[in-house]
Amino acid sequence: MRLASVLLGLPLLLASLASAEDVLVAHPSVQTNEIDQPMLRDLFLGRRTTWPNGQRVVVVMLRGSTANDRLAAALGKTPQQLINWWKRLVFTGEGNMPEQVESDEQLAARVAAIPGAIGWIDRRDVPPTGVKVLPTP
């Protein structure tokens, strides 16, 4: 019984650890200043495709990074489950894969270049200009 309690609380613990190291970066045109946990899940699981003002959401993700692993944990998934989730959406015609980049610098540049874009990045790798920084929930 005690182990079950610990396991149930693990995603919340991992998400709280992630918030110390990671931030969300968004294109400056994104009019949202705060994202809660349900909205984070909806954005990064392809359930929400537009911002409140109607602008299209474009998800940009890093390939094989520890920040991406922490994002998956914050969503309550393993990195492989997150990839499989997106593949299922593509296969069933319900969505498109997020744009994927190889480095934090590329992620920041893509987010800065695409209106409505959002990404998850290590706090230390946020550029001084070009993107809007949102705290992780």
Disulfide bonds with the S-S distance in Angstrom:
none
